Amino acid sequence: MALRKYRKALRYLDVCWAKEDIDEEKTSQLTKTKSMILTNSSACKFRLGDLRGSLIDTEFAIRENASNAKAFFRQGQAYMALNDIDAASKSFRKALELEPNDGGIKRELATTNKKIADRLHQEKKAYAKMFQ
């Protein structure tokens, strides 16, 4: 239901942009609003299990507003669920760069860094056996 509401909100935004009296400030507000709607739509898709759809929405949200830390955070969550840990780490680092005091981002980044470290440790163990 929420996903349908977000899609409806996007359609209303398109109608707003069609008006002729849209100035620079209103365009900026509409762009930020569109980015927020896409970010929330991404969260809905993530919870429904549509991970690829979630990623697509975050990419559109980031395109609309490159300073949307929440979009980068959602993108990182989707990458983690898809087991693309390196991409998730990159997204979480970008989110942390935009929101340096956010505890949730810090936790997720720490989790990805631990997974990367564990993976490197496993690789070292595997390669060490090859050369003995």
N, C-alpha and C positions, 0 to 999 in steps of 0.2 A: 504494500500500500504506500509506504513512504517513497519507494522508488518511483511509483507513478506520479506522486506529488512533485518530486524533484524534476521529472521530465516535463510536467505541466508548467512548472516555474520557468524552465528554460524556454518553453514556447512563449510565455508571457514576455520574457526578456527580448526575444526576437521582435515582438510587436513594439516594445519600447524603442528599440533601435530604428525601427521603420519610421518613427516620427521625425519630422523635419527640424524641430527646435531643440535637438540634442547638441549641447555644447561640449567642450573638452572635459569639464568637470563631471558632468553627468555620464559621459562615456567612460571615464575612469571609474566611477562608482558602479556602473553596470558591469564593467569588466571584472572588478573585484567580486561583485555579487555572483556573477556567472562562475568564477573560479571556486567560490565557496559552495555553490550548489553542486558543481561537479565533484568536489571533494566529498561532500556528504553522500552523493550518489555512489561514489566509489566505496564508501564505508558500507552502504547497504548491499552492494553487489558482493563485497568481501564476506559479509555475514551470511549471504545466501549461497556462498560457495562459488560464485562466478569470479574467479581470480583474474582471468584475462580481461574480463569486462571492467573489473576494478582498476587494473593497470591502465587500461585505455582511458578511463575517466580521469585518473590522476595525471596522465600525460596531457590531456586537454586542459585540465585545471592549471597545470604548471605553464602551459603555453599562454593561457590568459593572464596569469599573474605569477611571475617567476619568483616572487618573494612570499609565496604561500607555503609556510613551513608545514602546515598540516597536510598539504598535498604530498610533500616529500615524505612525511611520516607514513601516510597511508600507502604510498608507493613502496616504501621499505617493507611494510607489513605484507603486502602482496608478494613481493619478491621473496621474502622469508618463507611464506606459505608454499611458494613454487620451488623452494630449495635453491634459489639463486642468491647465495649468501654474499657474494662480492657486490652484486648490484644493490642488495639491501643495505649493505654497509655504506655504500656511496650515497644512497638516498638519505639514510639516517644522518650521515655526516653533514650533508647539505642542510637538512632540517635543523640540526644542532647549530650550524653556522648562523641560521636565520633566527633561531630561538635558543640562545645559549643557556638559559636557566630552566628549561623544561625537563623535569624529572623523568617523564615517560620516554622522551627521546633518548635521554642518557641511558636508561635501563635497556631499551631495545638495542642501542649501539653497543653496549657492554655485552649483551647476549650474542650479537653477531660477531663481535671481536673474539669472544670465547670460542665460538664455533669455527672461526677461521684459524685460530691458534690450535684447536683440537685437530682440525684437518691437516694443518702443516705438521703437527706432531706425528700423526698417522702416516703421512707421506714419508717423513724422515725415517720412521721405523721400517716401512716397506722398502725404501731404497737402500737402507743400511744392510738389509738381508741380501740384496742383489749383489753387492760388491764384496761379500765376505768369502 
